[in-house]
Amino acid sequence: MSPPRHASSPSLRIGVSGHRVPPKLPEDSEAPLRALIERMLAAIVDTARKAKTAKAFVIVSSLAEGSDRIVAAAGLAAGFALQAILPFARAEYERDFETEMSRREFETLLLRAGDVLELDGAADQRPRAYEAAGLFMLANIEVLIAIWDGAVAAGIGGTAQIVERAVADGIAVVWIEPTHPNAMQISRPGAAAPAGATAGLKSTFRPADAATVARAVEDLLTSPRQ
């Protein structure tokens, strides 16, 4: 579970989980997704700075293709620092990126990360390594951005699994469906859902906009969590 937050906390850490490639992440959704997330992150920073509840803002991402990189880039554009949590040593991790363009994009973002943590995932157990990276990320954030189609997890470490764990752990979750990149929903801490029930999990979310999310994050920063 994430550590308790108090009004004097100096930082806000936002993680990301989501789909990587089409059809789950349509190519024409990537630009509007990034624009929406940039607006939301800017609103969070503006609100927190005015209230003086956070002095530093960090995106925590594994920098996988697709959603991880969209949120990382949006965070950097909004003035966030970047922490990378890699499931393997970086040379092994790059084997998962099929094109030279993808590898260059990964390396460019990695260079902008203020902190890089390489986990010791086994190369022959990749789903478990991705799951471990996702759970490690959840243990070190206060808010999760999930770019998720709402379907059940396709396997170990899938986005649905990470979202379910985040809600169970009392982490605020901002959910954006890739096919509706201009709308989002939020699940606030304390919104319990039946384990393994995707329909129940979805019922913990409510429609939100950038201002709503910023206010919810501000509430989180000023209210100690158990």
C-alpha positions in Angstrom: 0.0 0.0 0.0 1.1 3.5 -0.7 2.5 5.4 2.3 0.2 7.8 4.2 -0.1 11.3 2.9 -0.3 14.4 5.1 -0.8 18.1 4.3 2.9 18.7 4.8 4.0 16.2 2.2 6.5 17.7 -0.2 5.7 15.6 -3.3 3.0 14.0 -5.3 3.7 10.9 -7.3 1.5 9.7 -10.1 1.8 6.3 -11.8 0.5 5.0 -15.1 -0.8 1.7 -16.4 -2.4 1.1 -19.7 -2.5 -0.4 -23.2 0.4 -0.4 -25.5 -0.6 -0.9 -29.1 -3.7 -1.0 -31.4 -6.5 -2.1 -31.3 -6.6 -1.5 -27.5 -4.8 1.8 -27.9 -5.9 3.3 -31.3 -3.3 5.4 -33.0 -5.7 8.3 -33.5 -6.4 8.4 -29.8 -2.8 9.1 -28.7 -2.7 12.9 -29.4 -6.0 13.7 -27.7 -5.0 11.4 -24.8 -1.8 13.3 -24.3 -3.6 16.7 -24.5 -6.2 15.7 -22.0 -3.6 14.3 -19.6 -1.5 17.5 -19.9 -4.5 19.6 -19.0 -5.3 17.4 -16.0 -1.7 17.4 -14.7 -1.4 21.2 -15.2 -4.6 21.6 -13.1 -3.2 19.3 -10.4 0.0 21.3 -10.2 -1.7 24.7 -10.2 -4.1 23.6 -7.4 -1.5 22.0 -5.3 0.9 25.0 -5.6 -1.8 27.5 -4.7 -2.7 25.4 -1.6 1.0 24.7 -0.9 0.4 21.0 -0.3 3.0 19.7 -2.7 6.4 21.1 -3.8 7.5 18.4 -6.2 5.5 16.4 -8.8 6.7 13.1 -10.2 5.4 10.7 -12.9 6.3 7.1 -12.2 6.4 5.0 -15.4 7.9 1.9 -16.9 8.2 3.6 -20.2 6.6 0.8 -22.1 5.2 1.6 -25.5 1.9 3.3 -25.7 0.2 4.5 -22.5 3.3 4.6 -20.3 5.1 6.9 -22.7 2.0 9.1 -23.4 1.7 9.9 -19.7 5.5 10.3 -19.2 5.6 12.8 -22.1 2.6 14.7 -20.8 4.1 14.8 -17.3 7.3 16.2 -18.6 5.4 18.8 -20.6 3.5 19.8 -17.4 6.6 20.2 -15.4 6.7 16.9 -13.6 9.9 15.0 -12.9 10.1 11.5 -14.3 11.0 8.3 -12.5 11.4 5.1 -14.5 10.8 1.7 -13.0 12.0 -1.0 -15.5 11.0 -4.7 -15.1 14.4 -5.8 -16.3 17.9 -4.4 -16.9 17.5 -1.8 -19.7 19.3 -3.9 -22.3 16.9 -6.8 -21.7 13.9 -4.5 -21.6 14.7 -3.0 -25.0 14.2 -6.4 -26.6 10.5 -5.9 -26.1 10.5 -2.9 -28.5 10.4 -4.2 -32.0 11.4 -1.1 -34.0 14.4 1.2 -33.9 12.1 4.2 -33.6 10.5 2.7 -30.4 13.9 2.0 -28.9 15.0 5.6 -29.6 11.9 6.9 -28.0 12.5 4.8 -25.0 16.1 6.0 -24.7 15.1 9.6 -25.1 12.6 9.4 -22.2 15.0 7.4 -20.1 17.6 10.2 -20.5 15.1 12.6 -19.1 14.3 10.5 -16.0 15.8 11.8 -12.8 15.8 8.3 -11.3 15.9 4.9 -13.0 15.2 1.7 -11.1 16.0 -1.6 -12.9 14.2 -4.5 -11.3 15.6 -8.0 -11.6 12.9 -9.6 -13.6 13.6 -13.0 -15.2 13.8 -12.8 -19.0 11.9 -16.1 -19.3 9.1 -14.9 -17.0 8.2 -11.7 -18.6 4.5 -11.4 -17.5 5.6 -11.9 -13.9 8.3 -9.2 -14.3 5.8 -6.7 -15.7 3.4 -7.6 -12.8 6.2 -7.0 -10.3 7.0 -3.6 -11.9 3.4 -2.6 -11.7 3.0 -3.6 -8.1 6.2 -1.8 -7.2 4.9 1.3 -8.9 1.6 1.1 -7.0 3.5 0.9 -3.7 5.2 4.3 -4.4 2.4 6.5 -5.8 -0.7 8.3 -4.6 -2.6 8.5 -7.9 -2.8 6.1 -10.9 -3.6 7.1 -14.4 -5.1 4.1 -16.2 -5.6 4.1 -19.9 -7.9 1.1 -20.0 -10.6 -0.3 -22.3 -12.5 -1.6 -19.3 -12.1 -5.2 -20.2 -10.8 -7.9 -17.9 -7.1 -8.5 -17.7 -5.7 -10.5 -20.6 -3.0 -12.0 -18.4 -0.8 -11.5 -15.4 0.1 -7.9 -14.9 -2.6 -6.5 -17.2 -4.1 -3.1 -16.7 -7.3 -4.4 -15.2 -5.3 -6.2 -12.5 -3.3 -3.1 -11.7 -6.5 -1.0 -11.5 -8.2 -3.4 -9.2 -5.2 -3.6 -6.9 -4.9 0.2 -6.9 -8.6 0.6 -5.9 -8.2 -2.0 -3.2 -5.1 -0.3 -1.9 -6.9 3.0 -1.5 -5.1 4.8 -4.4 -7.0 7.4 -6.4 -7.4 6.1 -10.0 -8.1 8.3 -13.0 -9.5 6.1 -15.8 -9.5 7.1 -19.4 -10.9 4.8 -22.1 -8.7 4.8 -25.2 -11.7 5.0 -27.5 -13.0 8.1 -25.6 -9.8 10.1 -25.2 -11.6 13.3 -24.3 -13.4 12.0 -21.2 -12.3 10.5 -17.9 -13.6 9.1 -14.7 -12.1 8.9 -11.2 -12.2 6.4 -8.3 -11.4 8.0 -5.0 -9.7 6.3 -2.1 -12.2 4.2 -0.1 -14.3 3.1 -3.1 -14.3 -0.7 -2.5 -15.1 -3.2 -5.3 -15.6 -6.9 -5.2 -12.3 -8.7 -5.9 -12.1 -9.9 -9.5 -15.4 -8.4 -10.5 -14.8 -6.0 -13.4 -18.4 -4.7 -13.3 -18.1 -3.9 -9.6 -14.7 -2.3 -10.2 -16.2 0.0 -12.8 -19.0 1.0 -10.4 -16.4 2.7 -8.1 -15.7 5.4 -10.8 -17.5 8.7 -11.4 -17.3 11.1 -14.4 -14.6 13.8 -13.9 -12.9 16.6 -15.7 -9.5 18.2 -15.0 -10.8 20.5 -12.3 -12.6 17.6 -10.6 -9.4 15.5 -10.6 -7.3 18.4 -9.3 -9.7 18.9 -6.4 -9.8 15.2 -5.6 -6.0 15.1 -5.5 -5.9 18.2 -3.3 -8.3 16.4 -0.9 -6.0 13.4 -0.9 -3.0 15.5 -0.1 -4.7 17.2 2.8 -6.3 14.1 4.3 -4.1 11.5 6.0 -4.6 8.0 4.7 -4.6 4.9 6.8 
